[in-house]
Amino acid sequence: MQSTRLGRNGPIVSALGYGCLSLTDYYGADTAPEEGICVIQHAIERGITLFDTAAMYGVGRNESLLGRAVAGRRDKVVIATKFGAICDADGRPIDIDGTPKHVRKSCESSLTRLKTDVIDIFFQHRRDKSISIEETVGAMAELVQAGKVRHLGLCEVSAATIRRAHRVHPITAVQSEYSLWTRDPEDSVLPVCRELGIGFVAYSPLGRGFLTGSVGDSDCLAANDARRTIPRFQPDNFASNRDLIGLVARIAAARRCTPAQIALAWLLARGDGVVPIPGTKRLAYLEENLGAVDVALSRAEADELTAAFEPGRVAGQRCSEASMRYIDA
């Protein structure tokens, strides 16, 4: 597995990370804990070192699962987790809390669930717009000084917010949705990250499964699959977007690989510091994703994909209206 440094002064991580979200209920029922542990441990054996989770995933169950999976292997992994989302009894986010009190409480809870004494990268899951980013990051910085956190990160924030936060304490990584069909970070976030020496973690690098070509239509999704609430997966939008996957499939066939590998290879070619974190419940798909690091797109192939998925070509918003209001545009 190739490796890269996450940010100018961040940890060295595998070129491809692993997002743990899918292991607990977001895309349907939870994966059996034993199966989830098996997938994570296999990922470690295959050279993946960056594992991303969050307090809200499965209302804590996801962190606990990761903590169990890395027991005895803690020195081989970089654990990233996120705080700030306040959920209802069913695990749906209903608010964001970035107050210093919540920052400290969340850190202690995550440390307990992860069964570790230090979090490698502590991300604010979404910005709390009711208080200044300086106040939140100041509290996060105190955790670094206390030895409970090694690096700080922000999720789904604007370039202006990144600059303000970075003046309080160095930000190691910014995490946002980024893939062929979600190009928002290219406008200003990626440029400011590169200017300031901040790494970039790309979540949903496979378009929540769409770019794999394996989602036949929205009716195939489980009744409790969160993608049913996303405009891009609604029938009319989905039908329009499905036409875009043809190019990915054609390039994949010519290269004798899979559409997922082409989509990940496109991201891996975006430059140093961009680390995709695809997630999966299945070992076969994990191996498929790992194969992307050996796919080197030609300049012509990369340019053709970039042009085909240019902003404006994809129908529908990338997340629900309820989720959009938490994004710091």
C-alpha positions in Angstrom: 0.0 0.0 0.0 1.3 3.4 -0.9 1.4 6.1 1.8 1.1 9.9 2.0 1.4 12.5 4.7 -1.9 14.0 5.6 -1.1 17.7 5.6 2.2 19.4 6.0 2.7 18.2 9.5 0.2 15.5 9.9 0.5 11.7 10.2 1.7 9.5 7.4 -1.3 7.4 6.3 -2.2 4.9 3.7 -3.1 6.4 0.3 -6.5 4.9 0.7 -8.3 5.0 4.0 -11.4 3.2 5.3 -14.7 4.9 6.3 -16.5 3.0 9.0 -20.0 4.6 8.5 -21.5 1.7 6.5 -20.9 -0.8 9.3 -23.7 0.7 11.5 -27.2 1.2 10.0 -26.7 4.2 7.6 -27.2 2.0 4.5 -29.7 -0.4 6.1 -29.3 -2.8 9.0 -26.1 -3.0 11.1 -23.4 -5.4 10.0 -22.9 -8.1 12.5 -20.2 -7.0 14.9 -18.0 -10.0 14.1 -18.3 -9.3 10.3 -17.4 -5.6 10.8 -14.4 -6.5 12.9 -13.3 -9.0 10.3 -13.4 -6.3 7.6 -11.5 -3.8 9.6 -8.8 -6.3 10.6 -8.4 -7.4 7.0 -8.0 -3.8 6.0 -5.2 -3.4 8.5 -3.5 -6.6 7.2 -3.7 -5.2 3.7 -2.0 -2.0 4.6 -4.8 0.5 5.3 -3.9 2.7 8.3 -6.5 5.5 8.4 -9.8 4.6 9.9 -12.6 7.2 10.1 -15.6 7.0 12.4 -17.8 9.4 14.4 -19.7 9.6 17.7 -23.0 9.8 15.8 -22.5 6.7 13.7 -24.8 4.1 15.2 -25.1 6.4 18.2 -21.6 5.3 19.5 -21.8 1.7 18.3 -19.4 2.5 15.4 -16.7 3.8 17.6 -17.1 0.9 19.9 -16.8 -1.6 17.0 -13.6 0.1 15.7 -12.2 0.1 19.2 -12.7 -3.7 19.5 -11.3 -4.3 16.0 -8.0 -2.4 16.5 -7.3 -3.9 20.0 -3.8 -5.2 19.9 -3.2 -3.3 16.7 -3.5 0.3 17.9 0.1 1.1 16.9 -0.7 0.2 13.3 -3.6 2.6 12.8 -4.5 6.3 12.7 -7.9 6.8 14.2 -10.0 9.7 13.1 -13.3 10.4 14.8 -15.8 13.3 14.8 -17.9 15.1 17.4 -20.6 17.7 17.5 -23.8 16.1 16.0 -26.7 15.8 18.5 -29.0 13.0 17.6 -32.5 11.9 18.6 -33.4 8.5 20.0 -33.3 7.0 16.5 -29.9 8.3 15.7 -31.0 11.1 13.4 -29.0 14.4 13.7 -31.1 17.2 15.1 -28.6 19.8 16.1 -24.9 20.7 16.3 -23.0 21.5 19.5 -19.6 23.1 19.3 -19.4 24.5 22.8 -16.2 23.9 24.8 -18.2 21.9 27.3 -19.4 19.6 24.6 -16.0 19.3 22.9 -14.5 18.1 26.2 -17.4 15.7 27.0 -17.4 14.3 23.5 -13.7 13.6 23.6 -13.9 11.7 26.8 -16.8 9.6 25.5 -15.0 8.8 22.3 -11.8 7.8 24.1 -13.9 5.4 26.2 -15.7 3.8 23.3 -12.5 3.5 21.2 -10.7 2.0 24.1 -7.7 4.3 23.6 -5.9 7.0 25.5 -5.4 9.3 22.5 -7.4 10.2 19.3 -5.1 10.7 16.3 -7.4 13.2 14.5 -10.4 14.8 16.2 -12.8 16.4 13.7 -15.6 18.8 14.3 -18.4 16.9 12.4 -20.2 20.1 11.3 -19.6 23.7 12.3 -21.8 25.0 15.1 -22.9 28.4 13.5 -24.2 29.7 16.8 -20.7 30.2 18.2 -17.4 31.3 16.7 -15.2 28.7 15.2 -12.4 30.2 17.2 -14.1 29.2 20.5 -14.7 25.6 19.3 -11.1 25.2 17.9 -9.7 26.8 21.1 -11.4 24.0 23.1 -10.1 21.4 20.7 -6.6 22.8 21.0 -6.8 22.3 24.8 -7.3 18.6 24.2 -4.0 18.5 22.1 -2.2 20.3 25.0 -3.6 17.7 27.4 -2.3 14.8 25.3 -5.8 13.4 24.5 -5.8 14.4 20.8 -2.9 14.5 18.4 -4.3 16.5 15.4 -7.4 18.6 14.7 -9.7 18.5 11.7 -12.9 20.1 10.4 -15.7 18.7 8.2 -17.8 20.4 5.5 -16.5 23.9 6.2 -15.8 26.9 4.0 -12.4 28.3 3.0 -13.0 31.3 5.2 -13.8 29.1 8.2 -10.6 27.0 7.6 -8.5 30.2 7.6 -10.0 31.4 10.9 -9.6 28.0 12.6 -6.1 27.6 11.4 -5.1 30.8 13.0 -6.2 29.5 16.4 -4.4 26.1 16.1 -3.0 24.3 13.0 -5.7 22.2 11.3 -4.2 18.9 10.0 -7.1 17.8 7.8 -10.4 18.9 6.3 -13.0 16.3 5.4 -15.8 16.8 2.9 -17.7 14.8 0.3 -15.6 14.6 -2.8 -15.9 12.4 -5.9 -16.5 12.5 -9.6 -20.1 13.6 -9.0 -19.4 15.9 -6.0 -16.8 18.5 -7.0 -17.7 21.3 -4.5 -14.3 21.3 -2.7 -12.5 22.3 -5.9 -13.8 25.8 -5.9 -12.1 27.2 -2.8 -11.6 24.5 -0.1 -8.9 22.4 -1.9 -7.0 25.5 -2.9 -6.9 26.9 0.7 -5.9 23.5 2.1 -3.0 23.3 -0.3 -2.0 26.9 0.5 -2.0 26.2 4.2 -0.6 22.7 4.1 -3.7 21.0 5.2 -4.6 17.4 4.2 -7.9 16.5 2.6 -10.0 13.5 3.4 -12.6 12.6 0.8 -15.7 10.8 2.1 -18.2 9.1 -0.1 -15.6 8.9 -2.9 -17.8 6.4 -4.7 -20.9 8.7 -4.7 -22.5 6.6 -1.9 -22.3 3.6 -4.2 -23.6 5.2 -7.4 -20.2 5.3 -9.1 -19.7 1.6 -8.7 -22.6 1.0 -11.1 -24.1 -1.6 -8.8 -27.1 0.4 -7.7 -29.7 -0.5 -10.2 -32.3 2.1 -9.2 -33.5 3.8 -6.0 -36.2 1.1 -5.5 -33.4 -1.4 -4.9 -32.4 0.4 -1.7 -33.6 -0.9 1.7 -36.5 0.9 3.3 -34.3 2.3 6.0 -31.4 3.2 3.6 -30.5 6.8 4.1 -29.9 7.3 0.4 -33.7 7.3 -0.1 -33.7 10.8 1.4 -31.0 12.1 -1.0 -32.3 14.0 -4.0 -29.7 12.5 -6.4 -31.2 9.0 -5.7 -34.8 10.1 -6.3 -36.3 8.4 -9.4 -36.1 11.3 -11.9 -32.7 12.4 -10.9 -31.4 8.9 -10.6 -32.5 8.1 -14.2 -30.7 11.2 -15.4 -27.5 10.5 -13.4 -27.4 6.9 -14.5 -26.3 8.0 -18.0 -23.1 9.4 -16.5 -22.0 6.0 -15.3 -21.6 4.8 -18.8 -18.3 6.6 -19.4 -16.9 5.2 -16.1 -17.9 1.7 -17.1 -16.5 2.1 -20.6 -13.1 3.2 -19.3 -13.2 0.4 -16.7 -13.8 -2.2 -19.3 -11.0 -0.9 -21.5 -8.7 -1.0 -18.5 -10.0 -4.4 -17.3 -10.9 -3.1 -13.9 -14.1 -2.0 -12.2 -16.0 1.3 -12.3 -15.3 1.7 -8.5 -11.6 1.4 -9.2 -11.7 4.0 -12.0 -13.6 6.5 -9.7 -11.1 6.0 -6.9 -8.2 6.2 -9.3 -9.5 9.6 -10.5 -9.5 10.9 -6.9 -6.1 9.5 -6.2 -4.7 11.3 -9.2 -6.0 14.7 -7.9 -2.7 15.3 -6.1 -0.9 14.7 -2.9 -2.8 15.2 0.3 -6.2 13.9 -1.0 -7.0 10.7 0.8 -10.3 8.9 -0.2 -12.0 6.8 2.6 -14.4 4.4 0.8 -16.3 2.2 3.2 -17.8 -1.3 2.7 -19.3 -4.1 4.6 -17.8 -6.8 2.4 -14.3 -8.2 2.0 -14.7 -8.6 -1.7 -15.5 -4.9 -2.1 -12.6 -4.0 0.2 -10.3 -5.9 -2.1 -11.8 -4.2 -5.1 -11.2 -0.8 -3.6 -7.6 -1.6 -2.7 -7.0 -2.5 -6.4 -7.6 1.2 -7.3 -4.1 2.2 -6.0 -2.6 0.2 -8.9 -4.8 1.9 -11.6 -3.0 4.8 -13.2 -5.3 6.8 -15.4 -3.9 8.5 -18.5 -4.1 12.2 -18.8 -6.7 11.8 -21.5 -8.8 9.4 -19.4 -8.7 11.7 -16.4 -9.6 14.8 -18.5 -12.5 13.0 -20.1 -13.9 11.9 -16.7 -13.4 15.4 -15.3 -15.3 17.0 -18.2 -18.1 14.5 -18.2 -18.9 15.1 -14.5 -18.3 18.8 -14.5 -20.4 20.7 -11.9 -24.0 21.1 -13.2 -24.1 17.8 -15.0 -25.3 15.9 -12.0 -29.0 16.1 -11.2 -30.1 16.8 -7.6 -28.5 18.0 -4.4 -25.8 15.7 -2.9 -27.7 15.4 0.5 -31.1 16.1 1.9 -32.4 19.5 2.7 -32.1 18.7 6.4 -28.5 17.8 6.1 -27.7 20.8 3.8 -28.4 23.3 6.5 -25.5 22.0 8.6 -23.0 22.5 5.8 -20.8 25.6 6.1 -21.0 26.8 2.5 
